[in-house]
Amino acid sequence: MPTKEELYEKGMGQMAEGNLPGAIEALKAAADLAPEYAEALQALAMLHYQSGQFDEAIAAGKQLAKVTPDDVLAHTRLSMFYVDKGMVPEAEAEDNIDRQLTWKQQLKESKKA
């Protein structure tokens, strides 16, 4: 049985070859094997989005935001997915989380300086 890393690498290779269905299949297998595997979730969400599979992109984006709640990019992308799906209130909510996380990061950096 392949490891999550092997499935991730297979998915990224399939993506590089232009085989989006194959890439999605491998990345989904990696995420199913390790639901906390942020790299696989991030790539899976973006591939679903690029394929016009907004519901699947949102599902992967939600899982990514759950696994990495302080990741600004996870919330930014989830907001983007919601916008393209026409889910404006949800998009705005994710945008607010994104903004708050960005402010917190900026505050931490300014305190270090």
Rosetta blueprint (number, residue, H / E / L):
1 M L
2 P L
3 T L
4 K H
5 E H
6 E H
7 L H
8 Y H
9 E H
10 K H
11 G H
12 M H
13 G H
14 Q H
15 M H
16 A H
17 E L
18 G L
19 N L
20 L H
21 P H
22 G H
23 A H
24 I H
25 E H
26 A H
27 L H
28 K H
29 A H
30 A H
31 A H
32 D H
33 L H
34 A L
35 P L
36 E L
37 Y L
38 A H
39 E H
40 A H
41 L H
42 Q H
43 A H
44 L H
45 A H
46 M H
47 L H
48 H H
49 Y H
50 Q H
51 S L
52 G L
53 Q L
54 F H
55 D H
56 E H
57 A H
58 I H
59 A H
60 A H
61 G H
62 K H
63 Q H
64 L H
65 A H
66 K H
67 V H
68 T L
69 P L
70 D L
71 D L
72 V H
73 L H
74 A H
75 H H
76 T H
77 R H
78 L H
79 S H
80 M H
81 F H
82 Y H
83 V H
84 D H
85 K H
86 G L
87 M L
88 V H
89 P H
90 E H
91 A H
92 E H
93 A H
94 E H
95 D H
96 N H
97 I H
98 D H
99 R H
100 Q H
101 L H
102 T H
103 W H
104 K H
105 Q H
106 Q H
107 L H
108 K H
109 E H
110 S H
111 K H
112 K H
113 A L
